[in-house]
Amino acid sequence: MAKRENRLVPIQHEQRAVRNLKNISPSATPPESMALSNALIDIAVAALDEVAALEDGQSIDLQRLSKLADLVASLPEHMP
């Protein structure tokens, strides 16, 4: 596989792919786990947003990181 000079394009592709997951019906996720599953997708999207911003040359932004931390902190408390 050829070495890429820029990770931004593949990161953006992954951002779109992960965002689309919430629009697809899960095949095996039990209903009682859907909230956790969707919350984890939101965390993955927020993490990819931060990676893309950094890869694009943006400075570390505590507001973006705070959003990511808030998503992790708000994971559903009662898991099966």
MARMI-387731 format. One line per 8 residues: number of its first residue (from 1); their letters; for each residue x, y, z of N, C-alpha, C, O. Coordinates in steps of 0.001 Angstrom, whole numbers. Example, Ala and Ser with C-alpha at 12.3 -4.5 7.8 and 13.67 -1.06 7.14 Angstrom:
BEGIN
1) as) 13190,-5690,7800,12300,-4500,7800,13200,-3300,7800,14236,-3319,8465; 12850,-2250,7080,13670,-1060,7140,12900,30,7870,13409,1138,8039
***
This chain:
BEGIN
1) makrenrl) 849,-1174,0,0,0,0,897,1240,0,1883,1303,734; 554,2198,-808,1337,3425,-908,1207,4250,362,152,4311,993; 2323,4884,710,2297,5728,1900,1635,7057,1552,2010,7715,582; 650,7441,2353,-53,8698,2132,750,9840,2734,1400,9688,3769; 691,10978,2071,1358,12160,2596,445,12930,3538,916,13742,4335; -846,12684,3452,-1809,13466,4211,-2867,12524,4775,-3492,11767,4032; -3062,12573,6083,-4058,11699,6711,-5448,12305,6705,-6415,11624,7045; -5571,13569,6328,-6855,14257,6439,-7940,13609,5575,-9060,13416,6046
9) vpiqheqr) -7636,13278,4349,-8654,12688,3464,-9172,11349,4013,-10385,11147,4052; -8290,10430,4438,-8817,9187,5021,-9586,9426,6321,-10562,8728,6596; -9161,10398,7117,-9886,10714,8349,-11284,11212,8015,-12258,10807,8651; -11388,12081,7030,-12700,12602,6620,-13592,11477,6109,-14797,11478,6358; -13011,10527,5403,-13778,9365,4935,-14331,8589,6130,-15502,8211,6145; -13490,8356,7121,-13929,7629,8309,-14988,8409,9077,-15918,7809,9617; -14868,9727,9138,-15885,10554,9795,-17249,10308,9155,-18240,10084,9849; -17289,10353,7833,-18558,10130,7133,-19086,8723,7405,-20278,8539,7652
17) avrnlkni) -18201,7738,7361,-18620,6347,7565,-19190,6151,8973,-20228,5509,9135; -18527,6695,9978,-18999,6512,11355,-20304,7265,11569,-21209,6750,12227; -20419,8480,11024,-21683,9232,11157,-22851,8455,10546,-23963,8484,11074; -22600,7773,9450,-23656,7011,8770,-24129,5805,9580,-25227,5300,9346; -23329,5346,10514,-23713,4169,11303,-25016,4378,12061,-25775,3429,12256; -25283,5596,12488,-26507,5841,13256,-27761,5741,12391,-28872,5647,12914; -27586,5760,11073,-28726,5669,10158,-28972,4241,9679,-29909,3986,8922; -28137,3322,10119,-28253,1923,9700,-28871,1125,10848,-28498,1300,12008
25) spsatppe) -29803,264,10519,-30420,-584,11551,-29409,-1620,12020,-28806,-2319,11205; -29222,-1719,13333,-28269,-2712,13839,-28793,-4123,13615,-30001,-4359,13653; -27883,-5051,13382,-28314,-6423,13126,-28351,-7262,14391,-29138,-8204,14476; -27512,-6942,15385,-27456,-7807,16557,-27451,-7046,17885,-27453,-7678,18942; -27445,-5747,17865,-27427,-4992,19118,-28766,-5136,19816,-29803,-4794,19247; -28757,-5638,21045,-30021,-5772,21773,-30620,-4389,22041,-29880,-3423,22225; -31929,-4286,22063,-32581,-2992,22290,-32093,-2290,23555,-31967,-1066,23584; -31820,-3066,24594,-31375,-2444,25840,-29947,-1888,25758,-29503,-1185,26666
33) smalsnal) -29237,-2199,24684,-27873,-1692,24495,-27784,-581,23449,-26701,-52,23199; -28909,-227,22840,-28886,771,21774,-28387,2140,22248,-27632,2799,21534; -28798,2568,23431,-28356,3877,23922,-26836,3902,24066,-26190,4879,23690; -26276,2841,24604,-24821,2763,24740,-24160,2737,23373,-23175,3440,23148; -24685,1943,22467,-24129,1846,21117,-24121,3215,20434,-23107,3621,19867; -25242,3920,20489,-25320,5243,19862,-24395,6243,20544,-23796,7084,19875; -24272,6164,21866,-23369,7065,22587,-21918,6811,22187,-21140,7754,22050; -21553,5555,21999,-20194,5235,21568,-19923,5734,20159,-18812,6174,19862
41) idiavaal) -20918,5673,19293,-20760,6240,17952,-20529,7741,18051,-19669,8281,17356; -21289,8424,18911,-21109,9870,19095,-19693,10187,19588,-19092,11173,19159; -19168,9361,20480,-17808,9555,20979,-16794,9359,19855,-15844,10132,19730; -16996,8336,19045,-16088,8087,17922,-16099,9268,16946,-15048,9675,16451; -17273,9811,16675,-17383,10970,15774,-16642,12166,16363,-15886,12838,15661; -16855,12433,17647,-16191,13572,18292,-14676,13392,18286,-13940,14355,18071; -14202,12167,18520,-12762,11905,18491,-12205,12118,17086,-11141,12716,16930; -12905,11640,16072,-12460,11850,14695,-12498,13329,14312,-11651,13794,13550
49) devaaled) -13476,14068,14838,-13522,15512,14586,-12273,16180,15145,-11685,17048,14500; -11872,15778,16335,-10666,16353,16953,-9417,15975,16163,-8557,16821,15918; -9316,14716,15767,-8165,14269,14973,-8100,15057,13664,-7024,15501,13262; -9239,15233,13001,-9265,15960,11729,-8838,17412,11926,-8095,17957,11109; -9302,18037,12999,-8921,19428,13261,-7418,19540,13470,-6780,20441,12925; -6855,18638,14249,-5412,18665,14488,-4640,18391,13205,-3641,19050,12919; -5105,17422,12443,-4443,17081,11180,-4520,18239,10184,-3651,18395,9327; -5564,19038,10312,-5744,20204,9443,-4894,21394,9901,-4910,22451,9271
57) gqsidlqr) -4157,21218,10995,-3280,22272,11461,-3893,23199,12498,-3278,24191,12889; -5102,22881,12944,-5737,23707,13969,-5085,23446,15324,-4551,22367,15582; -5143,24447,16166,-4600,24316,17510,-5498,23418,18351,-6664,23191,18027; -4925,22918,19434,-5717,22160,20399,-6792,23090,20927,-6504,24219,21325; -8025,22619,20932,-9158,23431,21361,-9811,22767,22565,-10392,21687,22452; -9712,23415,23706,-10253,22827,24928,-11764,22663,24873,-12312,21788,25544; -12449,23491,24084,-13907,23338,23951,-14243,22034,23238,-15159,21320,23648; -13508,21719,22173,-13740,20465,21456,-13413,19282,22366,-14163,18307,22417
65) lskladlv) -12295,19372,23082,-11920,18282,23979,-12922,18134,25119,-13198,17024,25575; -13460,19256,25571,-14468,19225,26624,-15722,18510,26136,-16340,17752,26882; -16096,18754,24878,-17265,18071,24302,-17037,16561,24305,-17930,15786,24646; -15836,16162,23922,-15505,14742,23906,-15567,14162,25321,-16127,13087,25533; -14992,14879,26283,-15016,14417,27673,-16445,14345,28201,-16791,13419,28935; -17276,15319,27832,-18679,15316,28264,-19425,14102,27713,-20236,13490,28409; -19143,13765,26462,-19793,12593,25868,-19399,11318,26617,-20243,10462,26884; -18125,11201,26949,-17669,10022,27690,-18304,10002,29076,-18760,8958,29543
73) aslpehmp) -18332,11155,29725,-18893,11233,31082,-20388,10934,31099,-20919,10488,32116; -21062,11172,29995,-22508,10969,29965,-22925,9618,29381,-24086,9427,29020; -21984,8687,29292,-22356,7345,28829,-23465,6800,29721,-23481,7054,30926; -24379,6059,29135,-25461,5489,29945,-24896,4736,31150,-23985,3918,31016; -25447,5024,32318,-24931,4436,33548,-25314,2971,33718,-24537,2176,34247; -26483,2629,33279,-26961,1258,33481,-26786,459,32203,-27533,613,31237; -25787,-389,32229,-25526,-1227,31077,-25910,-2654,31421,-25754,-3084,32564; -26407,-3386,30446,-26829,-4771,30717,-25655,-5650,31110,-25834,-6839,31371
***
